[in-house]
Amino acid sequence: MSSDLSFALRLADAADAITHSRFRATDLVVERKPDRSPVTDADTAVEDAIRALIAAERPADAVAGEERGGSVVAGRTWLLDPIDGTKNFLRGVPAWATLIALMEDGEPIVGVVSSPALNKRWWAARGEGAWAAESGGEPRRISVSGVRDIGDAYLSTTHLSSWVEYHSREKYLALADACWENRAFGDFWQHCLVAEGVIDIAAEAIVNPWDVAPLRILVEEAGGRFSDLTGDPTIHGGSAMTSNGHLHETALKLLA
């Protein structure tokens, strides 16, 4: 395991200690950001804790995060989403995670997704494969599915109304109709399920770079494919789709 990946896993440990203690807390503080999305005291506490550890142990690295700002720069940048799935977190739904990615010249080279309420963690580093483990369990290498026919595919998305505002509900429904089954696991989880081979396609009409940076490397190291909805393999395209690779072009055409 590379030193960067080992450090990223320690950052996730620090995040888990905070989020686990604040999950379903009766005194959780919730505010609204200018875009009306919620932020809790746990979100800011996690990002502040991770930034402090990076400053202490990787002082030359830049940091960018959802809550405290910053941007991905040339060289090395840690990109953070302290709680992906904040709406789930504040409502007591256990599907949320801390997302941590190390970017090098704009490309993710390390990714960690830690979901303590689901007792699950996923991670990857470029050239080191994709891995997952349940709490206390042994790590296991993961890979995408071998499904090749769109009619046999399992599809997931996030909030359906986002397709109306940012892409096309009709196009998404056309993709859903072409697939065998569809759900809305949402946010990070659906992309992790693609990496594990549990589902075959996950698509989102609107994302930010911190939402998907570690998921890109996780899915790619698991043998799958990541892109925005135009097919560009970038985390900056404002949308995202992951797949087992076999179904990617077919799905893109249905969403075009």
KESELUM-423575 format. One record per residue (C-alpha): residue in three letters; x negated, y negated, z negated. Coordinates in pm, whole numbers, plus 32768, in hexadecimal, padded with zeros to 4 digits. Layout:
<torlos>
<torlo><r>ala</r><X>X</X><Y>Y</Y><Z>Z</Z></torlo>
...
</torlos>
This chain:
<torlos>
<torlo><r>met</r><X>8000</X><Y>8000</Y><Z>8000</Z></torlo>
<torlo><r>ser</r><X>7F78</X><Y>7EAC</Y><Z>8061</Z></torlo>
<torlo><r>ser</r><X>7F30</X><Y>7DAE</Y><Z>7F4F</Z></torlo>
<torlo><r>asp</r><X>8032</X><Y>7CC2</Y><Z>7FE6</Z></torlo>
<torlo><r>leu</r><X>8142</X><Y>7DCA</Y><Z>7FD8</Z></torlo>
<torlo><r>ser</r><X>80E1</X><Y>7E2A</Y><Z>7E76</Z></torlo>
<torlo><r>phe</r><X>80F8</X><Y>7CBC</Y><Z>7E11</Z></torlo>
<torlo><r>ala</r><X>824B</X><Y>7C97</Y><Z>7EBE</Z></torlo>
<torlo><r>leu</r><X>82D0</X><Y>7DBE</Y><Z>7DF8</Z></torlo>
<torlo><r>arg</r><X>825A</X><Y>7D1A</Y><Z>7CB6</Z></torlo>
<torlo><r>leu</r><X>8310</X><Y>7BDD</Y><Z>7D1E</Z></torlo>
<torlo><r>ala</r><X>844A</X><Y>7CAF</Y><Z>7D4B</Z></torlo>
<torlo><r>asp</r><X>841A</X><Y>7D40</Y><Z>7BED</Z></torlo>
<torlo><r>ala</r><X>8416</X><Y>7BE0</Y><Z>7B5F</Z></torlo>
<torlo><r>ala</r><X>854E</X><Y>7B85</Y><Z>7C23</Z></torlo>
<torlo><r>asp</r><X>8607</X><Y>7CBD</Y><Z>7BB1</Z></torlo>
<torlo><r>ala</r><X>85C4</X><Y>7C6D</Y><Z>7A44</Z></torlo>
<torlo><r>ile</r><X>8677</X><Y>7B21</Y><Z>7A6F</Z></torlo>
<torlo><r>thr</r><X>8797</X><Y>7B8A</Y><Z>7B50</Z></torlo>
<torlo><r>his</r><X>87E5</X><Y>7CC2</Y><Z>7A87</Z></torlo>
<torlo><r>ser</r><X>8801</X><Y>7BF6</Y><Z>7948</Z></torlo>
<torlo><r>arg</r><X>88E3</X><Y>7AEF</Y><Z>79E9</Z></torlo>
<torlo><r>phe</r><X>89C5</X><Y>7BD8</Y><Z>7AB1</Z></torlo>
<torlo><r>arg</r><X>8B29</X><Y>7BC9</Y><Z>7A24</Z></torlo>
<torlo><r>ala</r><X>8AB3</X><Y>7AD7</Y><Z>7916</Z></torlo>
<torlo><r>thr</r><X>8BD6</X><Y>7A1B</Y><Z>787D</Z></torlo>
<torlo><r>asp</r><X>8B0E</X><Y>78D7</Y><Z>7875</Z></torlo>
<torlo><r>leu</r><X>8A99</X><Y>78E5</Y><Z>79E1</Z></torlo>
<torlo><r>val</r><X>8A7E</X><Y>7784</Y><Z>7A6C</Z></torlo>
<torlo><r>val</r><X>8B08</X><Y>775E</Y><Z>7BCE</Z></torlo>
<torlo><r>glu</r><X>8AEB</X><Y>7626</Y><Z>7CA5</Z></torlo>
<torlo><r>arg</r><X>8B36</X><Y>75D3</Y><Z>7E11</Z></torlo>
<torlo><r>lys</r><X>8A2F</X><Y>7563</Y><Z>7F09</Z></torlo>
<torlo><r>pro</r><X>8A80</X><Y>745C</Y><Z>8015</Z></torlo>
<torlo><r>asp</r><X>8AE6</X><Y>7570</Y><Z>8108</Z></torlo>
<torlo><r>arg</r><X>8BDD</X><Y>75ED</Y><Z>7FFE</Z></torlo>
<torlo><r>ser</r><X>8B1E</X><Y>7731</Y><Z>7FCB</Z></torlo>
<torlo><r>pro</r><X>8AF4</X><Y>7792</Y><Z>7E5C</Z></torlo>
<torlo><r>val</r><X>89B0</X><Y>7792</Y><Z>7D97</Z></torlo>
<torlo><r>thr</r><X>8986</X><Y>781B</Y><Z>7C38</Z></torlo>
<torlo><r>asp</r><X>8889</X><Y>77DD</Y><Z>7B26</Z></torlo>
<torlo><r>ala</r><X>8800</X><Y>7938</Y><Z>7B7A</Z></torlo>
<torlo><r>asp</r><X>87B3</X><Y>78D0</Y><Z>7CE2</Z></torlo>
<torlo><r>thr</r><X>86DD</X><Y>77AC</Y><Z>7C77</Z></torlo>
<torlo><r>ala</r><X>863A</X><Y>7867</Y><Z>7B55</Z></torlo>
<torlo><r>val</r><X>85CE</X><Y>7981</Y><Z>7C3C</Z></torlo>
<torlo><r>glu</r><X>853C</X><Y>789B</Y><Z>7D42</Z></torlo>
<torlo><r>asp</r><X>8485</X><Y>77CF</Y><Z>7C3B</Z></torlo>
<torlo><r>ala</r><X>83F2</X><Y>7909</Y><Z>7B9D</Z></torlo>
<torlo><r>ile</r><X>837B</X><Y>7993</Y><Z>7CEA</Z></torlo>
<torlo><r>arg</r><X>82E5</X><Y>7846</Y><Z>7D4F</Z></torlo>
<torlo><r>ala</r><X>8228</X><Y>7835</Y><Z>7C06</Z></torlo>
<torlo><r>leu</r><X>8193</X><Y>798F</Y><Z>7C3A</Z></torlo>
<torlo><r>ile</r><X>812B</X><Y>793D</Y><Z>7D9E</Z></torlo>
<torlo><r>ala</r><X>808D</X><Y>77F6</Y><Z>7D2D</Z></torlo>
<torlo><r>ala</r><X>7FC7</X><Y>78B4</Y><Z>7C25</Z></torlo>
<torlo><r>glu</r><X>7F54</X><Y>79DA</Y><Z>7CF9</Z></torlo>
<torlo><r>arg</r><X>7F68</X><Y>7961</Y><Z>7E64</Z></torlo>
<torlo><r>pro</r><X>7F2E</X><Y>77E8</Y><Z>7E42</Z></torlo>
<torlo><r>ala</r><X>7EC7</X><Y>77BE</Y><Z>7FAF</Z></torlo>
<torlo><r>asp</r><X>800F</X><Y>784D</Y><Z>8032</Z></torlo>
<torlo><r>ala</r><X>8138</X><Y>7772</Y><Z>808B</Z></torlo>
<torlo><r>val</r><X>8293</X><Y>77BA</Y><Z>8002</Z></torlo>
<torlo><r>ala</r><X>83EB</X><Y>7779</Y><Z>8096</Z></torlo>
<torlo><r>gly</r><X>8531</X><Y>77D8</Y><Z>7FF1</Z></torlo>
<torlo><r>glu</r><X>86A6</X><Y>77AD</Y><Z>800E</Z></torlo>
<torlo><r>glu</r><X>86CD</X><Y>76E3</Y><Z>7ECF</Z></torlo>
<torlo><r>arg</r><X>858D</X><Y>7615</Y><Z>7EB2</Z></torlo>
<torlo><r>gly</r><X>8542</X><Y>75D4</Y><Z>8020</Z></torlo>
<torlo><r>gly</r><X>8404</X><Y>75E4</Y><Z>80E9</Z></torlo>
<torlo><r>ser</r><X>83BE</X><Y>7664</Y><Z>8246</Z></torlo>
<torlo><r>val</r><X>8300</X><Y>777C</Y><Z>82ED</Z></torlo>
<torlo><r>val</r><X>81AB</X><Y>76F9</Y><Z>8354</Z></torlo>
<torlo><r>ala</r><X>8081</X><Y>7778</Y><Z>8416</Z></torlo>
<torlo><r>gly</r><X>7FBF</X><Y>7873</Y><Z>8349</Z></torlo>
<torlo><r>arg</r><X>8067</X><Y>7919</Y><Z>8220</Z></torlo>
<torlo><r>thr</r><X>81BC</X><Y>78BF</Y><Z>8194</Z></torlo>
<torlo><r>trp</r><X>828F</X><Y>7978</Y><Z>8093</Z></torlo>
<torlo><r>leu</r><X>83FC</X><Y>795D</Y><Z>80FB</Z></torlo>
<torlo><r>leu</r><X>84F9</X><Y>7992</Y><Z>7FE2</Z></torlo>
<torlo><r>asp</r><X>866B</X><Y>79CA</Y><Z>7FB5</Z></torlo>
<torlo><r>pro</r><X>868E</X><Y>79E9</Y><Z>7E3B</Z></torlo>
<torlo><r>ile</r><X>87EA</X><Y>7A83</Y><Z>7E4D</Z></torlo>
<torlo><r>asp</r><X>8875</X><Y>7AED</Y><Z>7F9D</Z></torlo>
<torlo><r>gly</r><X>89E7</X><Y>7B24</Y><Z>7F61</Z></torlo>
<torlo><r>thr</r><X>8A1C</X><Y>7A16</Y><Z>7E5C</Z></torlo>
<torlo><r>lys</r><X>8B96</X><Y>7A29</Y><Z>7E8A</Z></torlo>
<torlo><r>asn</r><X>8B86</X><Y>7B99</Y><Z>7E2D</Z></torlo>
<torlo><r>phe</r><X>8AA0</X><Y>7B4B</Y><Z>7D08</Z></torlo>
<torlo><r>leu</r><X>8B83</X><Y>7A46</Y><Z>7C6E</Z></torlo>
<torlo><r>arg</r><X>8CBA</X><Y>7B1E</Y><Z>7C9B</Z></torlo>
<torlo><r>gly</r><X>8C16</X><Y>7C51</Y><Z>7BFE</Z></torlo>
<torlo><r>val</r><X>8BFA</X><Y>7D1A</Y><Z>7D41</Z></torlo>
<torlo><r>pro</r><X>8AB2</X><Y>7DE0</Y><Z>7D2F</Z></torlo>
<torlo><r>ala</r><X>8A4D</X><Y>7DB2</Y><Z>7E9D</Z></torlo>
<torlo><r>trp</r><X>8944</X><Y>7C9F</Y><Z>7E85</Z></torlo>
<torlo><r>ala</r><X>87CA</X><Y>7C97</Y><Z>7E9A</Z></torlo>
<torlo><r>thr</r><X>868F</X><Y>7BC9</Y><Z>7E86</Z></torlo>
<torlo><r>leu</r><X>85E5</X><Y>7BA9</Y><Z>7FD9</Z></torlo>
<torlo><r>ile</r><X>846E</X><Y>7B6B</Y><Z>7FF2</Z></torlo>
<torlo><r>ala</r><X>83A2</X><Y>7B53</Y><Z>8131</Z></torlo>
<torlo><r>leu</r><X>823A</X><Y>7AF8</Y><Z>8177</Z></torlo>
<torlo><r>met</r><X>821A</X><Y>7A45</Y><Z>82C2</Z></torlo>
<torlo><r>glu</r><X>80D2</X><Y>7A2A</Y><Z>837F</Z></torlo>
<torlo><r>asp</r><X>80D1</X><Y>792F</Y><Z>849B</Z></torlo>
<torlo><r>gly</r><X>824C</X><Y>793F</Y><Z>84A3</Z></torlo>
<torlo><r>glu</r><X>826F</X><Y>7AB9</Y><Z>84AA</Z></torlo>
<torlo><r>pro</r><X>82D7</X><Y>7B91</Y><Z>8380</Z></torlo>
<torlo><r>ile</r><X>81C5</X><Y>7C80</Y><Z>8313</Z></torlo>
<torlo><r>val</r><X>8255</X><Y>7CEA</Y><Z>81C2</Z></torlo>
<torlo><r>gly</r><X>83BF</X><Y>7D09</Y><Z>8157</Z></torlo>
<torlo><r>val</r><X>8468</X><Y>7D6E</Y><Z>8011</Z></torlo>
<torlo><r>val</r><X>85DC</X><Y>7D8A</Y><Z>7FC9</Z></torlo>
<torlo><r>ser</r><X>862F</X><Y>7DCE</Y><Z>7E5D</Z></torlo>
<torlo><r>ser</r><X>8792</X><Y>7E16</Y><Z>7DEA</Z></torlo>
<torlo><r>pro</r><X>878B</X><Y>7E74</Y><Z>7C79</Z></torlo>
<torlo><r>ala</r><X>8905</X><Y>7E8B</Y><Z>7C53</Z></torlo>
<torlo><r>leu</r><X>8907</X><Y>7F91</Y><Z>7D67</Z></torlo>
<torlo><r>asn</r><X>87D2</X><Y>8033</Y><Z>7CC4</Z></torlo>
<torlo><r>lys</r><X>8723</X><Y>801D</Y><Z>7E15</Z></torlo>
<torlo><r>arg</r><X>85F3</X><Y>7F7C</Y><Z>7EB3</Z></torlo>
<torlo><r>trp</r><X>8578</X><Y>7F79</Y><Z>801B</Z></torlo>
<torlo><r>trp</r><X>8425</X><Y>7F02</Y><Z>8098</Z></torlo>
<torlo><r>ala</r><X>833F</X><Y>7F01</Y><Z>81C6</Z></torlo>
<torlo><r>ala</r><X>81F2</X><Y>7E7A</Y><Z>823C</Z></torlo>
<torlo><r>arg</r><X>8179</X><Y>7E63</Y><Z>83A0</Z></torlo>
<torlo><r>gly</r><X>80E4</X><Y>7FB1</Y><Z>8403</Z></torlo>
<torlo><r>glu</r><X>813B</X><Y>8056</Y><Z>82B5</Z></torlo>
<torlo><r>gly</r><X>829D</X><Y>80D0</Y><Z>8302</Z></torlo>
<torlo><r>ala</r><X>83E7</X><Y>8088</Y><Z>8254</Z></torlo>
<torlo><r>trp</r><X>8436</X><Y>810F</Y><Z>80FB</Z></torlo>
<torlo><r>ala</r><X>854E</X><Y>8120</Y><Z>7FFD</Z></torlo>
<torlo><r>ala</r><X>8578</X><Y>8199</Y><Z>7E99</Z></torlo>
<torlo><r>glu</r><X>8687</X><Y>81B1</Y><Z>7D95</Z></torlo>
<torlo><r>ser</r><X>862F</X><Y>8129</Y><Z>7C3D</Z></torlo>
<torlo><r>gly</r><X>853A</X><Y>8219</Y><Z>7B9D</Z></torlo>
<torlo><r>gly</r><X>8532</X><Y>82F6</Y><Z>7CD2</Z></torlo>
<torlo><r>glu</r><X>8418</X><Y>834E</Y><Z>7DBD</Z></torlo>
<torlo><r>pro</r><X>83ED</X><Y>8274</Y><Z>7EF5</Z></torlo>
<torlo><r>arg</r><X>8460</X><Y>8314</Y><Z>8038</Z></torlo>
<torlo><r>arg</r><X>8413</X><Y>82AB</Y><Z>8198</Z></torlo>
<torlo><r>ile</r><X>8548</X><Y>8243</Y><Z>825B</Z></torlo>
<torlo><r>ser</r><X>85A0</X><Y>8236</Y><Z>83CB</Z></torlo>
<torlo><r>val</r><X>86BF</X><Y>81C8</Y><Z>84A8</Z></torlo>
<torlo><r>ser</r><X>87C3</X><Y>82B2</Y><Z>853D</Z></torlo>
<torlo><r>gly</r><X>87AD</X><Y>8364</Y><Z>868A</Z></torlo>
<torlo><r>val</r><X>890C</X><Y>8304</Y><Z>8701</Z></torlo>
<torlo><r>arg</r><X>8901</X><Y>82A9</Y><Z>8873</Z></torlo>
<torlo><r>asp</r><X>8A6F</X><Y>8289</Y><Z>88D7</Z></torlo>
<torlo><r>ile</r><X>8B22</X><Y>8149</Y><Z>886E</Z></torlo>
<torlo><r>gly</r><X>8C5E</X><Y>8217</Y><Z>8841</Z></torlo>
<torlo><r>asp</r><X>8BB1</X><Y>82D3</Y><Z>8728</Z></torlo>
<torlo><r>ala</r><X>8B26</X><Y>819C</Y><Z>867F</Z></torlo>
<torlo><r>tyr</r><X>8B6D</X><Y>8117</Y><Z>8522</Z></torlo>
<torlo><r>leu</r><X>8B78</X><Y>7F98</Y><Z>851C</Z></torlo>
<torlo><r>ser</r><X>8B72</X><Y>7E96</Y><Z>8405</Z></torlo>
<torlo><r>thr</r><X>8B8E</X><Y>7D1D</Y><Z>83E8</Z></torlo>
<torlo><r>thr</r><X>8BC7</X><Y>7C10</Y><Z>82E1</Z></torlo>
<torlo><r>his</r><X>8CF0</X><Y>7B24</Y><Z>82C3</Z></torlo>
<torlo><r>leu</r><X>8DC0</X><Y>7B4C</Y><Z>8401</Z></torlo>
<torlo><r>ser</r><X>8E24</X><Y>79DD</Y><Z>8409</Z></torlo>
<torlo><r>ser</r><X>8CB7</X><Y>797C</Y><Z>8442</Z></torlo>
<torlo><r>trp</r><X>8CD9</X><Y>7A09</Y><Z>85A1</Z></torlo>
<torlo><r>val</r><X>8DED</X><Y>790F</Y><Z>85ED</Z></torlo>
<torlo><r>glu</r><X>8D19</X><Y>77E6</Y><Z>8588</Z></torlo>
<torlo><r>tyr</r><X>8BC2</X><Y>7850</Y><Z>8603</Z></torlo>
<torlo><r>his</r><X>8BEF</X><Y>7947</Y><Z>8722</Z></torlo>
<torlo><r>ser</r><X>8D2F</X><Y>79F7</Y><Z>878B</Z></torlo>
<torlo><r>arg</r><X>8E22</X><Y>7ACB</Y><Z>86C7</Z></torlo>
<torlo><r>glu</r><X>8E98</X><Y>7B69</Y><Z>880D</Z></torlo>
<torlo><r>lys</r><X>8D36</X><Y>7BD3</Y><Z>886A</Z></torlo>
<torlo><r>tyr</r><X>8CFD</X><Y>7C6C</Y><Z>8715</Z></torlo>
<torlo><r>leu</r><X>8E49</X><Y>7D26</Y><Z>8726</Z></torlo>
<torlo><r>ala</r><X>8DE5</X><Y>7DA9</Y><Z>887E</Z></torlo>
<torlo><r>leu</r><X>8CAA</X><Y>7E38</Y><Z>87E1</Z></torlo>
<torlo><r>ala</r><X>8D70</X><Y>7EC6</Y><Z>86BD</Z></torlo>
<torlo><r>asp</r><X>8E6A</X><Y>7F67</Y><Z>87AB</Z></torlo>
<torlo><r>ala</r><X>8D4C</X><Y>8009</Y><Z>886C</Z></torlo>
<torlo><r>cys</r><X>8CBB</X><Y>80A5</Y><Z>8731</Z></torlo>
<torlo><r>trp</r><X>8D2D</X><Y>81D9</Y><Z>8676</Z></torlo>
<torlo><r>glu</r><X>8D57</X><Y>8129</Y><Z>8528</Z></torlo>
<torlo><r>asn</r><X>8D25</X><Y>7FCF</Y><Z>8493</Z></torlo>
<torlo><r>arg</r><X>8D0B</X><Y>7F36</Y><Z>8339</Z></torlo>
<torlo><r>ala</r><X>8C96</X><Y>7DEF</Y><Z>829E</Z></torlo>
<torlo><r>phe</r><X>8B84</X><Y>7E54</Y><Z>81AB</Z></torlo>
<torlo><r>gly</r><X>8AF8</X><Y>7CF7</Y><Z>81DF</Z></torlo>
<torlo><r>asp</r><X>89B9</X><Y>7C36</Y><Z>819C</Z></torlo>
<torlo><r>phe</r><X>8874</X><Y>7CF6</Y><Z>815D</Z></torlo>
<torlo><r>trp</r><X>8914</X><Y>7E47</Y><Z>8114</Z></torlo>
<torlo><r>gln</r><X>8990</X><Y>7E91</Y><Z>8272</Z></torlo>
<torlo><r>his</r><X>8836</X><Y>7E5E</Y><Z>8307</Z></torlo>
<torlo><r>cys</r><X>879A</X><Y>7F3D</Y><Z>81FE</Z></torlo>
<torlo><r>leu</r><X>889B</X><Y>8048</Y><Z>8259</Z></torlo>
<torlo><r>val</r><X>882E</X><Y>8028</Y><Z>83C4</Z></torlo>
<torlo><r>ala</r><X>86C4</X><Y>805E</Y><Z>8358</Z></torlo>
<torlo><r>glu</r><X>872F</X><Y>8194</Y><Z>8296</Z></torlo>
<torlo><r>gly</r><X>87EE</X><Y>8222</Y><Z>83BF</Z></torlo>
<torlo><r>val</r><X>8939</X><Y>8213</Y><Z>8300</Z></torlo>
<torlo><r>ile</r><X>89D8</X><Y>8123</Y><Z>83F9</Z></torlo>
<torlo><r>asp</r><X>8966</X><Y>80CE</Y><Z>8559</Z></torlo>
<torlo><r>ile</r><X>89AA</X><Y>7F5A</Y><Z>8599</Z></torlo>
<torlo><r>ala</r><X>89C9</X><Y>7E28</Y><Z>84B9</Z></torlo>
<torlo><r>ala</r><X>8A1C</X><Y>7CD3</Y><Z>854C</Z></torlo>
<torlo><r>glu</r><X>8A3F</X><Y>7B76</Y><Z>84B8</Z></torlo>
<torlo><r>ala</r><X>8AB5</X><Y>7A3D</Y><Z>856B</Z></torlo>
<torlo><r>ile</r><X>8A00</X><Y>7950</Y><Z>847E</Z></torlo>
<torlo><r>val</r><X>88C1</X><Y>7980</Y><Z>83B1</Z></torlo>
<torlo><r>asn</r><X>879C</X><Y>78BB</Y><Z>8328</Z></torlo>
<torlo><r>pro</r><X>8632</X><Y>7930</Y><Z>8347</Z></torlo>
<torlo><r>trp</r><X>861E</X><Y>798F</Y><Z>81D5</Z></torlo>
<torlo><r>asp</r><X>8752</X><Y>7A6D</Y><Z>8202</Z></torlo>
<torlo><r>val</r><X>86A7</X><Y>7B52</Y><Z>82FB</Z></torlo>
<torlo><r>ala</r><X>852A</X><Y>7B35</Y><Z>82EF</Z></torlo>
<torlo><r>pro</r><X>84EC</X><Y>7C6D</Y><Z>8218</Z></torlo>
<torlo><r>leu</r><X>8605</X><Y>7D26</Y><Z>82C9</Z></torlo>
<torlo><r>arg</r><X>855F</X><Y>7CF8</Y><Z>841A</Z></torlo>
<torlo><r>ile</r><X>841E</X><Y>7DA6</Y><Z>83B2</Z></torlo>
<torlo><r>leu</r><X>84DF</X><Y>7EAF</Y><Z>82EF</Z></torlo>
<torlo><r>val</r><X>85B1</X><Y>7F13</Y><Z>841C</Z></torlo>
<torlo><r>glu</r><X>848F</X><Y>7EFF</Y><Z>8511</Z></torlo>
<torlo><r>glu</r><X>83AE</X><Y>7FD4</Y><Z>8435</Z></torlo>
<torlo><r>ala</r><X>84CE</X><Y>80CC</Y><Z>8419</Z></torlo>
<torlo><r>gly</r><X>84CB</X><Y>80EC</Y><Z>8595</Z></torlo>
<torlo><r>gly</r><X>85EA</X><Y>8002</Y><Z>85E3</Z></torlo>
<torlo><r>arg</r><X>8612</X><Y>7EB2</Y><Z>8689</Z></torlo>
<torlo><r>phe</r><X>8659</X><Y>7D50</Y><Z>860E</Z></torlo>
<torlo><r>ser</r><X>86C7</X><Y>7C21</Y><Z>86D8</Z></torlo>
<torlo><r>asp</r><X>87B1</X><Y>7AFB</Y><Z>86DB</Z></torlo>
<torlo><r>leu</r><X>88F0</X><Y>7B1D</Y><Z>87A6</Z></torlo>
<torlo><r>thr</r><X>883D</X><Y>7AB0</Y><Z>88E4</Z></torlo>
<torlo><r>gly</r><X>8741</X><Y>7BCB</Y><Z>88C1</Z></torlo>
<torlo><r>asp</r><X>861E</X><Y>7AF2</Y><Z>884B</Z></torlo>
<torlo><r>pro</r><X>855D</X><Y>7BA1</Y><Z>8731</Z></torlo>
<torlo><r>thr</r><X>854E</X><Y>7A6C</Y><Z>8656</Z></torlo>
<torlo><r>ile</r><X>85C4</X><Y>7A1F</Y><Z>84F5</Z></torlo>
<torlo><r>his</r><X>85FF</X><Y>78B5</Y><Z>855C</Z></torlo>
<torlo><r>gly</r><X>8715</X><Y>78EF</Y><Z>865A</Z></torlo>
<torlo><r>gly</r><X>8835</X><Y>78AD</Y><Z>856B</Z></torlo>
<torlo><r>ser</r><X>88CF</X><Y>7A06</Y><Z>859B</Z></torlo>
<torlo><r>ala</r><X>8859</X><Y>7B6C</Y><Z>856F</Z></torlo>
<torlo><r>met</r><X>888F</X><Y>7CCE</Y><Z>85E1</Z></torlo>
<torlo><r>thr</r><X>87DC</X><Y>7E09</Y><Z>8575</Z></torlo>
<torlo><r>ser</r><X>8809</X><Y>7F5E</Y><Z>860F</Z></torlo>
<torlo><r>asn</r><X>8768</X><Y>80B0</Y><Z>8639</Z></torlo>
<torlo><r>gly</r><X>86DB</X><Y>802A</Y><Z>8781</Z></torlo>
<torlo><r>his</r><X>8797</X><Y>811A</Y><Z>8864</Z></torlo>
<torlo><r>leu</r><X>88D7</X><Y>804D</Y><Z>884C</Z></torlo>
<torlo><r>his</r><X>8847</X><Y>7EEF</Y><Z>8848</Z></torlo>
<torlo><r>glu</r><X>886E</X><Y>7E8B</Y><Z>89B4</Z></torlo>
<torlo><r>thr</r><X>89CF</X><Y>7F17</Y><Z>89C9</Z></torlo>
<torlo><r>ala</r><X>8A35</X><Y>7E54</Y><Z>8892</Z></torlo>
<torlo><r>leu</r><X>8996</X><Y>7D14</Y><Z>8914</Z></torlo>
<torlo><r>lys</r><X>8A56</X><Y>7D30</Y><Z>8A5B</Z></torlo>
<torlo><r>leu</r><X>8B9F</X><Y>7D5D</Y><Z>89A2</Z></torlo>
<torlo><r>leu</r><X>8B55</X><Y>7C27</Y><Z>88D1</Z></torlo>
<torlo><r>ala</r><X>8AD4</X><Y>7B53</Y><Z>89F4</Z></torlo>
</torlos>
